[in-house]
């Protein structure tokens, strides 16, 4: 059964995924080249997905190189943080609200993510994808983006001849040679980063409108899913007894980001587990009588943060550049304002990323037996 790695979105929270991959690399034998024939990524998860698929060498070396990038990452490596750059973008955005013809034909955003493009162009080896597919190391690599024209979730994938495009309600799979533009489009968080034009249409962050984050891996033939999310819902304490204040703009933004980047994969996992129970309970004889050939259980190993990422973000908001701290302060992204969740998506700074990498690494080691069982030879 083909194994798939599924990496969800989450901005700077995706540093946690790097720690989990580092832990997997430490648990598996050193000689393992690529344990995931199918790799799917969305938004910041797409960066990690292509960073693993688009590099040669043993898996442990790939994970180490990916860790090196995140370990030394600064917000200025992802988006312009100078006051002039942020102010200019904010002015264009506000002006477009007052006058619809302002900057017509030019994608608007609060931040300029051109530094991220430069960073990824120098790191991801897109030419290696065909080589990996041809030599059987990789069956498929997929990243998802959202079409502003149709509102559909579009999965752009590069893979073996046997994997065909698909079309479902509000989502489709399109076979294509992946480029830096597809990757930047998948990470273009609406309002924060500009939309990217692909084939005559504009696309934005893949987590938006992605109702079934797990489905691309299943469409490409995966029957064992290794999912690394960035949801800290399980680690959140019950706040029902606390006195509630009116939500700040940042807190509202945080919940909107969580809805796009986190909630969909958790809901999809619940559905998949329900189907798995149904598939396991249905006798094979009944399947044969009704001609059911594709209802089989899908093995899933999901790893998510054991600690609250929002709480960790509270400790590191001070690391942000002055321009971003001012903006976040105005929107209430402070400990008192309850907006650390929104801030966590933009906290591309060493202290925050390094702590998430370590958390992911420890969470992976804590599930060593489950990971070894997941990669054991199929019975």
C-alpha positions as CSV (number, residue, x, y, z in Angstrom):
1,X,0.0,0.0,0.0
2,X,1.3,3.4,-1.0
3,X,2.2,5.7,1.9
4,X,1.5,9.5,1.7
5,X,2.8,12.4,3.7
6,X,0.1,15.1,4.2
7,X,1.3,18.5,5.4
8,X,-1.3,21.1,6.2
9,X,-1.0,24.9,6.1
10,X,-0.5,27.3,9.0
11,X,2.1,30.0,8.2
12,X,5.0,30.0,10.7
13,X,3.3,27.2,12.6
14,X,4.6,24.8,9.8
15,X,7.9,24.9,11.7
16,X,6.3,22.2,13.8
17,X,6.1,19.9,10.8
18,X,9.9,20.2,10.3
19,X,10.4,18.9,13.8
20,X,8.1,15.9,13.2
21,X,10.0,15.1,10.0
22,X,13.3,15.4,11.8
23,X,11.9,12.9,14.4
24,X,10.8,10.5,11.7
25,X,14.2,10.7,10.1
26,X,15.9,9.9,13.4
27,X,13.6,6.9,14.1
28,X,13.9,5.3,10.6
29,X,17.1,3.7,9.4
30,X,19.8,6.1,8.2
31,X,19.8,4.6,4.7
32,X,16.1,5.4,4.0
33,X,16.0,7.6,0.9
34,X,12.4,8.7,0.8
35,X,9.8,6.9,3.0
36,X,6.9,8.7,1.4
37,X,6.1,7.8,-2.3
38,X,3.3,10.4,-2.3
39,X,3.7,13.8,-0.8
40,X,0.9,16.4,-0.5
41,X,1.3,19.9,0.9
42,X,-0.9,23.0,1.3
43,X,0.1,26.6,2.0
44,X,3.2,26.6,4.3
45,X,2.9,22.8,4.3
46,X,3.5,22.9,0.5
47,X,6.9,24.6,1.2
48,X,7.9,21.6,3.4
49,X,6.5,19.1,0.9
50,X,8.5,20.4,-2.0
51,X,11.5,20.9,0.1
52,X,11.5,17.2,0.8
53,X,10.4,16.0,-2.6
54,X,12.6,18.5,-4.5
55,X,15.9,17.5,-3.1
56,X,18.2,14.5,-3.7
57,X,19.8,12.5,-0.9
58,X,18.8,10.4,2.1
59,X,15.7,11.4,4.0
60,X,17.7,12.3,7.1
61,X,19.8,14.7,5.0
62,X,16.7,16.3,3.5
63,X,15.2,16.8,6.9
64,X,18.4,18.3,8.2
65,X,18.6,20.8,5.3
66,X,14.9,21.8,5.8
67,X,15.5,22.3,9.5
68,X,18.5,24.5,8.7
69,X,16.3,26.9,6.7
70,X,13.6,27.1,9.4
71,X,16.1,27.3,12.2
72,X,17.6,30.5,10.8
73,X,14.5,32.0,9.3
74,X,13.5,35.6,9.9
75,X,10.3,37.4,8.9
76,X,12.4,39.4,6.5
77,X,13.1,36.2,4.6
78,X,9.4,35.7,4.0
79,X,8.0,39.2,3.5
80,X,9.2,42.8,3.5
81,X,9.3,44.1,7.0
82,X,10.7,47.6,6.5
83,X,8.3,50.3,7.5
84,X,8.2,51.8,4.0
85,X,7.3,48.5,2.3
86,X,4.6,47.7,4.8
87,X,3.2,51.2,4.7
88,X,3.1,51.4,0.9
89,X,1.2,48.1,0.7
90,X,-1.2,49.1,3.4
91,X,-1.9,52.4,1.6
92,X,-2.6,50.7,-1.7
93,X,-4.9,48.3,0.1
94,X,-6.8,51.0,1.8
95,X,-7.0,53.2,-1.3
96,X,-8.5,50.3,-3.3
97,X,-11.3,50.2,-0.7
98,X,-12.1,53.9,-1.3
99,X,-11.6,53.8,-5.0
100,X,-12.1,50.5,-6.9
101,X,-10.0,51.7,-9.9
102,X,-6.9,52.2,-7.8
103,X,-4.1,49.7,-8.7
104,X,-6.5,48.0,-11.1
105,X,-5.1,44.8,-12.5
106,X,-2.5,44.5,-9.7
107,X,-2.9,42.0,-6.9
108,X,-3.3,43.8,-3.6
109,X,-2.0,42.7,-0.2
110,X,-0.8,44.0,3.1
111,X,2.6,42.4,2.8
112,X,5.1,41.9,0.0
113,X,6.3,38.2,-0.1
114,X,8.9,38.6,-2.8
115,X,11.7,37.6,-0.4
116,X,10.0,34.2,0.0
117,X,10.1,33.6,-3.7
118,X,13.8,34.4,-3.8
119,X,14.5,32.0,-0.9
120,X,12.5,29.1,-2.4
121,X,13.9,29.6,-5.9
122,X,17.4,29.0,-4.5
123,X,16.4,26.0,-2.5
124,X,13.7,23.8,-4.1
125,X,15.0,21.8,-7.1
126,X,12.0,21.6,-9.3
127,X,14.0,19.8,-12.0
128,X,14.6,16.9,-9.6
129,X,10.9,16.1,-9.4
130,X,10.9,14.4,-12.8
131,X,14.0,12.5,-12.0
132,X,12.5,11.2,-8.7
133,X,9.3,10.1,-10.5
134,X,11.2,8.4,-13.3
135,X,13.5,6.4,-11.0
136,X,10.5,5.3,-8.9
137,X,11.6,7.2,-5.7
138,X,8.4,9.4,-6.0
139,X,5.0,8.5,-7.2
140,X,3.5,12.0,-7.0
141,X,4.0,15.4,-5.4
142,X,0.9,17.6,-5.0
143,X,0.2,21.1,-3.7
144,X,-3.1,22.8,-3.5
145,X,-4.3,26.4,-4.2
146,X,-7.6,28.2,-4.3
147,X,-8.9,29.6,-7.6
148,X,-10.3,33.2,-7.2
149,X,-12.2,32.7,-10.5
150,X,-14.2,29.6,-9.6
151,X,-13.7,29.3,-5.8
152,X,-12.5,25.8,-6.3
153,X,-9.8,24.0,-4.5
154,X,-7.3,23.0,-7.2
155,X,-4.6,20.4,-6.5
156,X,-1.7,20.8,-8.9
157,X,0.2,17.5,-9.1
158,X,3.2,16.0,-10.8
159,X,3.3,12.2,-10.9
160,X,3.4,8.8,-12.6
161,X,1.4,8.2,-15.8
162,X,-1.0,6.0,-13.9
163,X,-2.3,8.9,-11.8
164,X,-5.0,10.7,-13.6
165,X,-6.7,14.1,-13.0
166,X,-10.0,14.2,-11.0
167,X,-13.0,16.4,-10.5
168,X,-15.3,16.5,-7.5
169,X,-17.6,19.0,-5.9
170,X,-15.7,22.3,-5.4
171,X,-12.4,20.6,-6.0
172,X,-10.3,19.1,-8.8
173,X,-6.9,17.7,-9.5
174,X,-4.8,19.0,-12.4
175,X,-1.7,17.3,-13.7
176,X,1.1,19.7,-14.5
177,X,4.8,20.4,-14.1
178,X,5.1,22.3,-10.8
179,X,6.9,25.6,-10.7
180,X,7.8,28.3,-8.2
181,X,4.6,30.1,-9.2
182,X,2.4,27.1,-8.0
183,X,4.2,27.1,-4.7
184,X,3.9,30.8,-4.1
185,X,0.2,30.6,-5.1
186,X,-0.4,27.9,-2.5
187,X,1.1,30.1,0.3
188,X,-0.6,33.4,-0.7
189,X,-2.8,34.0,2.4
190,X,-5.6,36.3,1.2
191,X,-5.2,40.0,2.1
192,X,-1.7,39.3,3.6
193,X,0.0,38.1,0.4
194,X,-0.8,38.9,-3.2
195,X,-2.6,36.5,-5.5
196,X,-0.6,34.7,-8.1
197,X,-1.6,34.4,-11.8
198,X,-1.4,30.8,-13.2
199,X,-2.6,30.1,-16.7
200,X,-4.7,33.3,-17.0
201,X,-6.4,32.9,-13.6
202,X,-5.5,34.1,-10.1
203,X,-4.9,31.7,-7.2
204,X,-4.4,32.1,-3.5
205,X,-3.7,30.1,-0.4
206,X,-4.6,26.5,-0.8
207,X,-6.1,26.1,2.7
208,X,-9.0,28.4,1.8
209,X,-12.0,26.5,0.4
210,X,-10.1,23.2,0.9
211,X,-12.9,21.2,2.4
212,X,-11.2,17.8,2.0
213,X,-7.5,18.2,2.7
214,X,-7.0,14.4,2.8
215,X,-8.6,13.6,-0.6
216,X,-5.7,14.5,-2.9
217,X,-3.6,11.8,-1.3
218,X,-6.4,9.2,-1.7
219,X,-7.0,10.2,-5.3
220,X,-3.4,9.5,-6.1
221,X,-3.6,6.0,-4.7
222,X,-2.4,6.4,-1.0
223,X,-3.9,3.9,1.5
224,X,-1.6,4.8,4.4
225,X,-1.6,8.5,5.5
226,X,0.9,10.2,7.7
227,X,-0.6,13.5,8.6
228,X,1.2,16.3,10.3
229,X,-1.1,19.1,11.4
230,X,-0.5,22.3,13.3
231,X,-3.7,22.3,15.4
232,X,-3.2,22.7,19.1
233,X,-6.9,22.2,19.9
234,X,-6.1,19.1,21.9
235,X,-3.6,21.0,24.0
236,X,-6.0,24.0,24.7
237,X,-7.4,24.3,28.2
238,X,-11.1,24.7,28.9
239,X,-11.6,28.5,29.1
240,X,-15.3,28.3,29.9
241,X,-14.8,29.5,33.5
242,X,-12.8,32.6,32.5
243,X,-14.3,36.0,32.2
244,X,-14.7,36.8,28.5
245,X,-13.8,40.1,27.0
246,X,-15.1,41.5,23.7
247,X,-13.0,39.9,20.9
248,X,-10.3,42.1,19.4
249,X,-9.7,42.3,15.6
250,X,-6.7,40.0,16.0
251,X,-8.7,37.4,17.9
252,X,-11.3,37.4,15.1
253,X,-8.6,37.1,12.5
254,X,-7.0,34.2,14.5
255,X,-10.3,32.3,14.5
256,X,-10.7,32.9,10.7
257,X,-7.2,31.6,10.1
258,X,-7.8,28.6,12.3
259,X,-11.0,27.9,10.3
260,X,-9.1,27.9,7.1
261,X,-5.8,26.2,8.1
262,X,-6.8,23.8,10.9
263,X,-10.5,22.9,11.2
264,X,-10.9,21.3,7.7
265,X,-8.3,18.6,8.3
266,X,-9.7,17.8,11.7
267,X,-13.2,17.4,10.2
268,X,-11.9,15.4,7.3
269,X,-10.1,13.1,9.7
270,X,-13.3,12.5,11.7
271,X,-15.1,11.6,8.5
272,X,-12.3,9.2,7.4
273,X,-12.3,7.4,10.7
274,X,-16.1,7.0,10.5
275,X,-15.7,5.4,7.0
276,X,-12.9,3.2,8.4
277,X,-15.2,1.9,11.1
278,X,-17.9,1.2,8.5
279,X,-15.4,-0.5,6.1
280,X,-14.1,-2.7,9.0
281,X,-17.6,-3.6,10.1
282,X,-19.0,-4.5,6.7
283,X,-18.5,-8.2,5.9
284,X,-16.6,-9.1,2.8
285,X,-19.4,-11.3,1.6
286,X,-21.8,-8.3,1.7
287,X,-19.3,-6.2,-0.3
288,X,-19.1,-9.0,-2.9
289,X,-22.9,-9.2,-3.2
290,X,-23.3,-5.5,-3.7
291,X,-20.2,-5.1,-5.9
292,X,-18.4,-2.8,-3.5
293,X,-14.7,-2.8,-4.4
294,X,-13.3,0.5,-3.1
295,X,-14.6,0.6,0.5
296,X,-11.5,-0.3,2.4
297,X,-10.0,1.1,5.6
298,X,-7.3,3.7,5.2
299,X,-4.5,3.5,7.8
300,X,-3.9,6.9,9.4
301,X,-1.2,8.2,11.7
302,X,-1.8,11.8,12.7
303,X,0.6,13.9,14.8
304,X,-0.3,17.4,16.1
305,X,1.2,19.7,18.8
306,X,1.0,18.4,22.3
307,X,1.4,22.0,23.6
308,X,-0.6,25.2,22.8
309,X,1.1,27.0,19.9
310,X,-0.9,30.1,20.8
311,X,0.8,30.1,24.3
312,X,4.2,29.7,22.7
313,X,3.4,32.6,20.3
314,X,2.6,34.8,23.3
315,X,6.2,34.4,24.4
316,X,7.7,35.3,21.1
317,X,5.6,38.2,19.7
318,X,8.4,40.6,20.8
319,X,10.7,39.0,18.2
320,X,8.6,40.4,15.3
321,X,9.9,43.4,13.3
322,X,8.7,46.8,14.6
323,X,6.4,47.4,11.7
324,X,4.5,44.1,12.3
325,X,4.4,44.6,16.0
326,X,2.8,48.0,15.5
327,X,0.2,46.5,13.1
328,X,-0.5,43.6,15.5
329,X,-0.7,45.9,18.5
330,X,-3.3,48.0,16.7
331,X,-5.4,44.9,16.0
332,X,-5.1,43.6,19.5
333,X,-2.6,40.7,18.9
334,X,-1.2,40.8,22.4
335,X,-1.5,38.6,25.4
336,X,-4.3,40.7,26.8
337,X,-6.0,41.0,23.5
338,X,-6.1,37.3,22.9
339,X,-4.7,37.7,19.4
340,X,-1.6,35.5,19.7
341,X,-3.2,33.0,17.4
342,X,-3.2,35.4,14.5
343,X,0.4,36.5,15.3
344,X,1.5,32.8,15.2
345,X,0.9,32.7,11.5
346,X,3.4,35.5,10.8
347,X,6.0,34.7,13.5
348,X,8.8,33.6,11.1
349,X,11.5,34.3,13.7
350,X,14.2,32.0,15.1
351,X,13.0,31.8,18.7
352,X,9.5,30.8,17.8
353,X,10.4,28.4,14.9
354,X,13.1,26.7,16.9
355,X,10.8,26.0,19.8
356,X,8.2,24.6,17.4
357,X,10.8,22.4,15.7
358,X,11.8,21.0,19.1
359,X,8.2,20.4,20.0
360,X,7.6,18.5,16.8
361,X,10.7,16.5,17.3
362,X,9.8,15.5,20.8
363,X,6.2,14.7,19.8
364,X,7.5,12.4,17.0
365,X,9.8,10.6,19.4
366,X,6.9,10.1,21.8
367,X,5.2,8.2,19.1
368,X,8.2,6.1,18.0
369,X,6.4,2.8,18.3
370,X,3.4,4.1,16.2
371,X,5.8,5.4,13.6
372,X,7.7,2.2,13.3
373,X,4.5,0.3,13.0
374,X,3.3,2.7,10.3
375,X,6.4,2.0,8.2
376,X,6.6,-1.7,8.9
377,X,6.2,-3.9,5.8
378,X,2.6,-4.4,4.7
379,X,1.2,-7.7,5.8
